Amino acid sequence: MSGRPLDVLEASLGDRVRVRLKSGEEYVGDLAGYDQHMNLVLEDAAVSSPEETAADASIEDTTIIRGDNVVSITP
């Protein structure tokens, strides 16, 4: 998958994505929406901090992530 970032997000709507934040936290969830600022809406997202293991991750129903905090998004 290649192209402009918003095209990649459009193609990933409804799919599982991994989002890494500046704080080191990672969210894995279904991409439900986004905007031109790369603000993201994730459904059924598991969040973990750098010192946690995957088993320690908590599940959130709906998560809104401000685009300024995003380091990477992996479809």
C-alpha positions in Angstrom: 0.0 0.0 0.0 1.5 3.3 -1.0 0.3 6.8 -1.8 -0.5 10.0 0.1 -1.1 9.6 3.8 -4.8 10.5 3.7 -5.3 8.0 0.8 -3.7 5.3 3.0 -6.0 6.2 5.8 -9.0 6.1 3.5 -8.1 2.6 2.3 -7.7 1.5 6.0 -11.1 2.6 7.2 -12.7 -0.3 9.1 -9.4 -2.2 9.3 -7.1 -2.7 12.3 -4.4 -0.2 12.6 -1.5 0.4 15.1 -1.0 4.0 16.2 2.2 5.0 18.0 2.1 8.3 20.0 4.9 10.7 21.1 4.4 9.5 24.6 5.4 5.9 23.6 1.9 4.6 24.0 0.5 2.3 21.3 -3.1 1.9 20.3 -4.4 -1.0 18.2 -7.9 -0.7 17.0 -10.4 -0.4 14.1 -10.0 2.9 12.2 -13.5 4.4 12.3 -12.6 7.9 11.1 -10.1 10.6 10.5 -9.8 14.2 9.3 -7.3 16.4 7.4 -5.3 17.0 10.6 -4.9 13.2 11.0 -7.1 13.2 14.1 -8.1 9.6 14.4 -11.2 7.7 15.8 -10.5 4.1 16.8 -13.1 1.6 17.9 -12.3 -1.4 20.3 -8.8 -0.1 20.8 -6.2 -1.7 23.1 -3.8 0.7 24.6 -0.4 -0.1 26.1 2.4 2.0 27.4 6.1 1.2 26.7 6.6 -0.6 30.0 3.4 -2.8 29.7 3.2 -6.1 27.9 0.4 -6.9 25.4 -1.4 -8.8 28.2 -1.5 -5.7 30.3 -3.2 -3.6 27.6 -6.6 -2.1 28.4 -9.5 -2.0 26.0 -11.3 1.2 25.1 -14.7 1.3 23.3 -14.1 4.5 21.3 -10.8 6.5 21.3 -10.2 9.9 19.7 -6.5 10.6 19.1 -5.3 14.1 18.3 -3.1 14.1 15.1 -0.4 16.2 16.8 0.4 13.3 19.1 0.8 10.7 16.4 4.2 9.4 15.4 3.2 6.6 13.1 0.1 4.7 11.9 0.6 1.1 10.6 -2.3 -0.4 8.6 
